């Protein structure tokens, strides 16, 4: 066998294993590969050579790595990228997950990225520019045609590609008509929104620049306090030994301002649950369950978890079981390669409506270690008729017994009519929000 090929294969395996660790820690994220390919087709129509191609370089095999690295650095300089700015790495159809990684990591692991996969795209997170790498043959750098110039007759690609919808996830309080919505978008920004489910009044709150692990979060039964797990991956935050770059905090929604805070230092486990209004199960091991001296919990009993493990599952599963969800079918999966899990059998959890007449079914498919897709269906207990909730990314029964769900940055309420059809009503569209500084009011900044 070719020693060079063996070495490259070993490097790829090692790199994939390290990628799994970086994904688990939140240092890099996965994204939808098909969405990036669709954006590429939209922003780079067939007439790109005369309108968007910046340069194309043929590369000899023996000089491929050095030439490719030089082209990458040239693009970084041209586009003004900083080390912390993220770029997308994606490939052809069937590649699996795309990767969103800081420029620093791409620079450090450039050799491994070049060899796996053999042909791929490296682009700005918003696809405003793109590099196409054809393994040891050619490297092309292109700038996208501005969306303002894309018309409805642009080579059959349809109208200008709209910005992606906000990604929503909600948590509902158990004893009060209160919900909290985590609105994510742009990618590195998360806004908290307060939802009064009795009047469907939505109050926008603070923005957080970083990652909020919403599936590891929870509301107190009375809806007045939120426990959440978050991380900020800047160089400054990673060098901070006092707060560290990842922490669990308690705040008053819709504000992130931490009243209690436990520095974590990594993104394994973390988060927690409100067992009662004044008792908190903290998903930190004992050595990481020490609160920051400036953010001590008051009037709360804190119960650490000495056996904390994993990521979202232990917290989300415990919260779902508490809130009436039950496991109908376990997930079965296997790895087709390092960091490449494949779902053999989807997981199904179900929750009965308050009147007992219907069941909400959540079906979960795993596409990567941190990439899960959700499908929701409402089943009639009497007839067994199943009504899908199309494209929903979150759904639940609210405190009033209504079916509520999120789709494409909007919240809906729905009913199943006598014919088994879903009749839906939009409650709010959260897509128009943009990051801004929102100082907390006095009541949210103190116990």
VEXDREN-2710 file (C-alpha; in Angstrom, 1 decimal):
% VEXDREN-2710
k/r/px/py/pz
1/UNK/0.0/0.0/0.0
2/UNK/1.0/3.6/-0.6
3/UNK/2.5/5.0/2.7
4/UNK/1.4/8.5/1.8
5/UNK/-2.2/7.2/1.3
6/UNK/-2.0/5.4/4.7
7/UNK/-0.8/8.6/6.3
8/UNK/-3.5/10.7/4.7
9/UNK/-6.2/8.2/5.8
10/UNK/-4.8/8.2/9.4
11/UNK/-4.8/12.0/9.4
12/UNK/-8.4/12.1/8.2
13/UNK/-9.5/9.6/10.9
14/UNK/-7.7/11.6/13.6
15/UNK/-9.2/14.9/12.3
16/UNK/-12.7/13.5/12.2
17/UNK/-12.3/12.3/15.8
18/UNK/-11.1/15.8/16.8
19/UNK/-14.0/17.3/14.9
20/UNK/-16.4/15.3/17.1
21/UNK/-14.8/16.8/20.1
22/UNK/-15.0/20.3/18.7
23/UNK/-18.6/19.9/17.8
24/UNK/-19.4/18.5/21.3
25/UNK/-17.6/21.5/22.9
26/UNK/-19.4/23.9/20.6
27/UNK/-16.2/25.2/19.0
28/UNK/-17.6/24.3/15.6
29/UNK/-21.2/23.7/14.5
30/UNK/-22.9/21.5/12.0
31/UNK/-25.3/23.0/9.4
32/UNK/-27.6/21.8/6.6
33/UNK/-25.5/20.8/3.6
34/UNK/-28.4/20.8/1.2
35/UNK/-29.3/24.4/2.3
36/UNK/-25.8/25.6/1.4
37/UNK/-25.9/23.8/-1.9
38/UNK/-29.2/25.5/-2.6
39/UNK/-27.8/28.9/-1.7
40/UNK/-24.8/28.2/-3.9
41/UNK/-27.1/27.4/-6.9
42/UNK/-29.0/30.6/-6.2
43/UNK/-26.2/33.0/-5.7
44/UNK/-23.9/31.7/-8.5
45/UNK/-26.1/31.2/-11.6
46/UNK/-24.7/29.9/-14.9
47/UNK/-23.4/33.2/-16.1
48/UNK/-21.1/33.7/-13.2
49/UNK/-17.9/33.8/-15.3
50/UNK/-18.7/37.3/-16.6
51/UNK/-20.2/38.6/-13.4
52/UNK/-18.8/36.9/-10.3
53/UNK/-15.6/35.0/-11.0
54/UNK/-12.6/36.6/-9.3
55/UNK/-9.9/34.1/-10.3
56/UNK/-9.3/30.5/-11.2
57/UNK/-6.0/28.7/-10.5
58/UNK/-4.8/25.4/-11.9
59/UNK/-2.7/23.6/-9.4
60/UNK/-0.2/20.9/-9.9
61/UNK/-0.4/17.9/-7.7
62/UNK/2.9/18.4/-6.0
63/UNK/2.2/22.0/-5.1
64/UNK/-1.5/21.6/-4.2
65/UNK/-1.3/22.2/-0.4
66/UNK/1.0/25.2/-0.6
67/UNK/-0.9/26.8/-3.5
68/UNK/-4.3/26.1/-1.9
69/UNK/-3.2/27.6/1.4
70/UNK/-1.9/30.7/-0.4
71/UNK/-5.2/31.1/-2.2
72/UNK/-7.1/30.8/1.1
73/UNK/-4.9/33.5/2.8
74/UNK/-5.4/35.7/-0.2
75/UNK/-9.2/35.4/0.1
76/UNK/-9.0/36.0/3.8
77/UNK/-7.2/39.3/3.1
78/UNK/-9.5/40.3/0.3
79/UNK/-12.6/39.7/2.3
80/UNK/-11.3/41.1/5.6
81/UNK/-12.0/38.0/7.7
82/UNK/-10.9/37.9/11.3
83/UNK/-9.8/34.7/13.1
84/UNK/-13.1/34.4/14.9
85/UNK/-15.3/34.8/11.8
86/UNK/-16.9/31.6/10.6
87/UNK/-16.8/30.0/7.2
88/UNK/-18.9/27.1/5.9
89/UNK/-17.3/23.9/4.6
90/UNK/-19.6/21.8/2.5
91/UNK/-19.6/19.3/-0.3
92/UNK/-21.7/17.6/-2.9
93/UNK/-25.1/16.0/-2.4
94/UNK/-24.9/13.2/0.2
95/UNK/-21.9/14.6/2.1
96/UNK/-23.9/14.8/5.3
97/UNK/-23.5/17.8/7.6
98/UNK/-21.8/21.0/6.6
99/UNK/-19.4/22.5/9.1
100/UNK/-19.3/26.1/10.4
101/UNK/-15.8/26.8/11.8
102/UNK/-13.8/29.8/12.7
103/UNK/-11.1/30.9/10.3
104/UNK/-8.5/30.1/13.0
105/UNK/-9.5/26.4/12.9
106/UNK/-9.6/26.3/9.1
107/UNK/-6.1/27.8/9.0
108/UNK/-4.7/25.4/11.7
109/UNK/-6.3/22.2/10.1
110/UNK/-6.0/23.2/6.5
111/UNK/-4.1/20.1/5.4
112/UNK/-6.7/17.7/6.8
113/UNK/-9.5/19.7/5.4
114/UNK/-8.0/19.6/1.9
115/UNK/-7.8/15.9/1.9
116/UNK/-11.3/15.2/3.3
117/UNK/-13.5/15.4/1.3
118/UNK/-11.6/15.4/-2.0
119/UNK/-13.7/18.1/-3.6
120/UNK/-15.5/20.7/-1.6
121/UNK/-16.6/24.3/-1.2
122/UNK/-15.4/26.8/1.4
123/UNK/-17.6/29.8/1.7
124/UNK/-18.6/32.8/3.8
125/UNK/-21.3/31.9/6.3
126/UNK/-23.7/34.0/4.2
127/UNK/-22.4/32.6/0.9
128/UNK/-21.3/36.1/-0.2
129/UNK/-18.1/34.5/-1.6
130/UNK/-17.2/30.9/-2.3
131/UNK/-14.0/28.9/-3.0
132/UNK/-14.3/25.6/-5.0
133/UNK/-11.6/23.1/-4.4
134/UNK/-11.1/20.4/-7.0
135/UNK/-8.6/18.0/-5.5
136/UNK/-5.2/18.7/-6.9
137/UNK/-6.6/20.2/-10.1
138/UNK/-8.1/23.6/-9.7
139/UNK/-9.1/26.3/-7.1
140/UNK/-11.8/28.9/-8.0
141/UNK/-12.7/31.9/-6.0
142/UNK/-16.0/33.6/-6.8
143/UNK/-18.0/36.5/-5.3
144/UNK/-21.7/36.0/-5.3
145/UNK/-24.1/38.1/-7.4
146/UNK/-25.8/40.4/-4.9
147/UNK/-29.3/39.3/-4.0
148/UNK/-30.6/42.7/-5.1
149/UNK/-29.5/41.8/-8.7
150/UNK/-31.2/38.4/-8.7
151/UNK/-34.4/38.5/-10.7
152/UNK/-37.2/36.0/-11.1
153/UNK/-35.9/34.9/-14.5
154/UNK/-32.3/34.3/-13.3
155/UNK/-31.5/31.1/-15.3
156/UNK/-34.5/29.2/-13.9
157/UNK/-33.3/29.5/-10.3
158/UNK/-36.4/31.5/-9.2
159/UNK/-36.7/34.7/-7.2
160/UNK/-33.9/36.1/-5.1
161/UNK/-33.1/33.8/-2.2
162/UNK/-34.7/35.2/1.0
163/UNK/-32.8/35.3/4.3
164/UNK/-33.2/32.0/6.2
165/UNK/-36.0/32.0/8.7
166/UNK/-35.3/32.4/12.4
167/UNK/-34.9/29.1/14.3
168/UNK/-37.3/28.8/17.2
169/UNK/-37.6/26.6/20.3
170/UNK/-40.0/27.2/23.2
171/UNK/-40.4/26.1/26.8
172/UNK/-43.7/26.4/28.6
173/UNK/-44.2/26.9/32.3
174/UNK/-46.2/24.2/34.1
175/UNK/-48.3/26.3/36.4
176/UNK/-48.7/29.6/34.7
177/UNK/-49.7/30.8/31.2
178/UNK/-46.1/31.7/30.4
179/UNK/-43.6/30.5/27.7
180/UNK/-40.1/31.5/26.7
181/UNK/-39.0/31.4/23.0
182/UNK/-35.4/31.2/22.0
183/UNK/-35.1/32.9/18.6
184/UNK/-31.9/32.1/16.9
185/UNK/-30.7/34.0/13.9
186/UNK/-28.3/35.3/12.6
187/UNK/-26.4/32.2/13.5
188/UNK/-24.4/33.6/16.4
189/UNK/-27.3/35.5/18.0
190/UNK/-30.1/34.3/20.2
191/UNK/-33.0/36.5/21.4
192/UNK/-35.3/35.6/24.3
193/UNK/-39.0/36.3/23.9
194/UNK/-41.6/36.2/26.7
195/UNK/-44.9/34.6/25.6
196/UNK/-48.2/35.1/27.6
197/UNK/-50.2/32.2/26.3
198/UNK/-53.4/33.5/27.8
199/UNK/-53.4/36.5/25.5
200/UNK/-50.8/35.5/23.0
201/UNK/-48.8/38.6/23.8
202/UNK/-45.1/38.4/22.9
203/UNK/-42.5/40.6/24.6
204/UNK/-39.0/40.7/23.0
205/UNK/-36.1/40.6/25.4
206/UNK/-32.4/40.5/25.4
207/UNK/-30.0/39.2/22.7
208/UNK/-27.1/36.9/23.4
209/UNK/-24.1/36.7/21.1
210/UNK/-23.0/33.1/21.4
211/UNK/-24.7/29.7/21.8
212/UNK/-27.7/29.1/24.1
213/UNK/-28.3/25.4/24.6
214/UNK/-32.1/25.7/24.8
215/UNK/-32.7/21.9/25.1
216/UNK/-30.8/22.0/28.4
217/UNK/-32.9/24.9/29.8
218/UNK/-36.1/25.1/31.8
219/UNK/-38.7/27.5/33.3
220/UNK/-39.8/27.6/36.9
221/UNK/-43.4/26.3/37.3
222/UNK/-44.6/29.9/37.9
223/UNK/-42.7/31.1/34.8
224/UNK/-40.8/33.8/36.7
225/UNK/-37.3/32.3/36.5
226/UNK/-35.3/30.6/33.7
227/UNK/-32.3/28.3/34.0
228/UNK/-30.2/28.1/30.8
229/UNK/-26.8/26.9/29.6
230/UNK/-24.8/29.2/27.3
231/UNK/-21.4/29.6/25.8
232/UNK/-19.4/32.3/24.1
233/UNK/-16.5/31.2/22.0
234/UNK/-14.4/34.3/21.6
235/UNK/-10.7/34.3/22.3
236/UNK/-11.3/36.6/25.2
237/UNK/-14.0/34.4/26.7
238/UNK/-11.8/31.3/26.3
239/UNK/-9.0/33.0/28.2
240/UNK/-11.4/34.0/31.1
241/UNK/-10.7/31.7/34.1
242/UNK/-13.3/33.5/36.3
243/UNK/-16.5/33.1/34.3
244/UNK/-15.0/30.7/31.7
245/UNK/-16.5/30.5/28.2
246/UNK/-19.5/28.3/29.2
247/UNK/-21.8/28.5/32.1
248/UNK/-25.2/27.7/33.6
249/UNK/-27.2/30.7/34.8
250/UNK/-30.6/31.6/36.3
251/UNK/-32.3/34.8/35.1
252/UNK/-35.7/36.4/34.8
253/UNK/-37.2/36.1/31.4
254/UNK/-37.0/37.6/28.8
255/UNK/-33.5/38.6/30.0
256/UNK/-30.3/36.7/30.1
257/UNK/-28.8/38.9/32.9
258/UNK/-27.5/36.3/35.3
259/UNK/-28.7/36.4/38.9
260/UNK/-27.1/33.1/39.7
261/UNK/-24.2/31.7/37.6
262/UNK/-22.1/28.5/37.7
263/UNK/-18.9/28.7/35.5
264/UNK/-18.6/25.4/33.6
265/UNK/-15.4/25.7/31.5
266/UNK/-16.6/23.3/28.8
267/UNK/-19.8/22.3/27.0
268/UNK/-20.4/18.8/28.3
269/UNK/-23.7/18.4/30.2
270/UNK/-24.6/21.7/32.0
271/UNK/-28.0/23.3/32.3
272/UNK/-30.6/22.1/34.7
273/UNK/-34.3/21.9/35.7
274/UNK/-36.7/23.5/38.2
275/UNK/-38.1/20.7/40.3
276/UNK/-40.2/23.3/42.1
277/UNK/-40.2/27.1/42.2
278/UNK/-37.5/27.1/44.8
279/UNK/-35.6/23.8/44.1
280/UNK/-33.2/23.5/41.2
281/UNK/-31.6/20.3/39.8
282/UNK/-28.2/21.5/38.5
283/UNK/-26.7/19.3/35.8
284/UNK/-23.1/19.9/37.0
285/UNK/-20.9/17.5/38.8
286/UNK/-19.9/18.5/42.3
287/UNK/-16.5/20.1/41.3
288/UNK/-18.3/22.4/38.8
289/UNK/-21.3/23.2/41.0
290/UNK/-19.7/26.2/42.7
291/UNK/-21.5/29.4/42.0
292/UNK/-19.6/32.6/41.0
293/UNK/-19.2/34.7/44.2
294/UNK/-20.9/37.7/42.5
295/UNK/-23.9/35.5/41.3
296/UNK/-25.0/33.5/44.3
297/UNK/-28.4/31.8/44.2
298/UNK/-30.9/33.3/46.7
299/UNK/-33.9/31.5/48.1
300/UNK/-33.2/28.4/46.1
301/UNK/-32.1/24.9/47.0
302/UNK/-29.5/23.7/44.5
303/UNK/-29.1/20.0/44.0
304/UNK/-26.0/19.1/41.8
305/UNK/-25.9/16.0/39.7
306/UNK/-22.8/14.0/40.6
307/UNK/-23.4/11.7/37.6
308/UNK/-23.8/14.4/35.0
309/UNK/-22.9/13.2/31.5
310/UNK/-23.7/13.7/27.8
311/UNK/-25.1/16.8/26.2
312/UNK/-28.8/17.7/25.7
313/UNK/-30.3/14.3/26.2
314/UNK/-30.2/13.9/30.0
315/UNK/-31.8/17.3/30.6
316/UNK/-34.3/17.3/27.8
317/UNK/-35.3/13.7/28.4
318/UNK/-35.9/14.3/32.1
319/UNK/-37.9/17.5/31.4
320/UNK/-40.0/15.8/28.8
321/UNK/-40.8/12.9/31.1
322/UNK/-41.8/15.4/33.9
323/UNK/-44.0/17.3/31.5
324/UNK/-46.0/14.3/30.3
325/UNK/-44.1/13.0/27.3
326/UNK/-43.5/9.2/27.2
327/UNK/-41.1/7.1/25.1
328/UNK/-42.9/5.0/22.5
329/UNK/-39.8/3.9/20.6
330/UNK/-36.1/4.1/21.2
331/UNK/-33.6/5.4/18.7
332/UNK/-31.2/2.8/17.1
333/UNK/-28.2/4.0/15.2
334/UNK/-24.7/2.9/14.1
335/UNK/-21.6/4.7/12.9
336/UNK/-20.5/4.4/9.3
337/UNK/-17.2/6.0/10.1
338/UNK/-15.7/8.2/12.8
339/UNK/-18.2/11.0/13.6
340/UNK/-20.7/9.7/11.0
341/UNK/-23.7/8.2/13.0
342/UNK/-26.6/6.9/10.9
343/UNK/-30.1/6.4/12.3
344/UNK/-31.5/2.9/11.8
345/UNK/-34.7/3.5/13.8
346/UNK/-36.1/6.9/14.8
347/UNK/-37.0/7.8/18.3
348/UNK/-40.7/8.5/19.0
349/UNK/-42.0/10.3/22.1
350/UNK/-45.7/11.1/22.6
351/UNK/-47.8/13.4/24.8
352/UNK/-51.6/13.2/25.3
353/UNK/-53.7/16.3/25.1
354/UNK/-55.5/17.6/28.3
355/UNK/-58.8/16.2/27.1
356/UNK/-57.3/12.9/26.3
357/UNK/-58.7/12.8/22.8
358/UNK/-55.4/13.3/20.9
359/UNK/-51.8/12.5/21.1
360/UNK/-48.9/14.6/19.9
361/UNK/-46.1/12.5/18.4
362/UNK/-42.5/13.8/18.1
363/UNK/-40.2/11.7/15.8
364/UNK/-36.5/12.4/16.0
365/UNK/-33.8/11.5/13.4
366/UNK/-30.1/11.9/14.1
367/UNK/-28.0/13.2/11.2
368/UNK/-24.9/13.9/13.2
369/UNK/-23.8/14.0/16.8
370/UNK/-25.4/17.4/17.3
371/UNK/-27.8/17.5/14.3
372/UNK/-31.3/16.2/15.1
373/UNK/-34.4/16.7/12.9
374/UNK/-37.9/16.7/14.4
375/UNK/-41.3/15.7/12.8
376/UNK/-44.6/16.2/14.5
377/UNK/-47.9/14.4/14.0
378/UNK/-51.2/14.6/15.9
379/UNK/-53.0/11.3/16.3
380/UNK/-56.7/10.7/17.2
381/UNK/-57.0/8.3/20.1
382/UNK/-60.5/7.2/18.9
383/UNK/-59.9/6.8/15.1
384/UNK/-56.1/6.5/14.9
385/UNK/-56.0/9.1/12.1
386/UNK/-52.7/10.8/12.0
387/UNK/-52.5/14.5/11.0
388/UNK/-49.0/15.8/10.2
389/UNK/-47.9/19.3/11.4
390/UNK/-45.9/20.2/8.3
391/UNK/-42.3/21.5/8.7
392/UNK/-42.7/22.2/12.5
393/UNK/-39.5/22.4/14.4
394/UNK/-41.1/22.5/17.8
395/UNK/-44.6/21.6/19.0
396/UNK/-46.5/21.1/22.3
397/UNK/-49.8/21.4/24.1
398/UNK/-50.0/24.7/25.8
399/UNK/-51.5/25.5/29.2
400/UNK/-54.9/26.1/27.6
401/UNK/-54.8/22.7/25.9
402/UNK/-54.1/24.1/22.4
403/UNK/-51.7/22.7/19.9
404/UNK/-49.0/25.3/19.4
405/UNK/-46.0/24.9/17.1
406/UNK/-43.1/26.8/15.4
407/UNK/-42.3/26.9/11.7
408/UNK/-40.1/29.1/9.7
409/UNK/-39.6/31.7/12.4
410/UNK/-43.3/31.9/13.3
411/UNK/-45.5/30.6/16.1
412/UNK/-48.9/29.0/15.3
413/UNK/-51.9/27.6/17.1
414/UNK/-53.7/24.7/15.5
415/UNK/-56.8/22.6/15.7
416/UNK/-57.7/19.4/14.0
417/UNK/-61.1/19.6/12.4
418/UNK/-63.7/16.8/12.0
419/UNK/-62.1/15.7/8.7
420/UNK/-58.7/15.3/10.4
421/UNK/-57.2/18.4/8.7
422/UNK/-55.0/20.8/10.5
423/UNK/-56.5/24.3/10.8
424/UNK/-53.8/26.7/11.8
425/UNK/-53.6/30.4/12.9
426/UNK/-50.4/32.4/13.0
427/UNK/-49.8/34.0/16.4
428/UNK/-46.6/35.9/15.7
429/UNK/-43.8/36.3/13.1
430/UNK/-40.4/36.7/14.7
431/UNK/-38.3/36.9/11.6
432/UNK/-38.0/40.7/11.4
433/UNK/-36.0/41.1/14.7
434/UNK/-32.4/42.2/14.5
435/UNK/-29.7/42.1/17.2
436/UNK/-29.6/45.1/19.4
437/UNK/-28.4/46.0/22.9
438/UNK/-31.3/45.7/25.4
439/UNK/-30.3/46.7/29.0
440/UNK/-32.3/44.8/31.7
441/UNK/-34.9/46.7/33.8
442/UNK/-34.2/47.0/37.5
443/UNK/-36.5/44.1/38.3
444/UNK/-34.6/41.7/36.0
445/UNK/-31.2/42.7/37.4
446/UNK/-31.8/41.7/41.0
447/UNK/-33.4/39.0/43.0
END
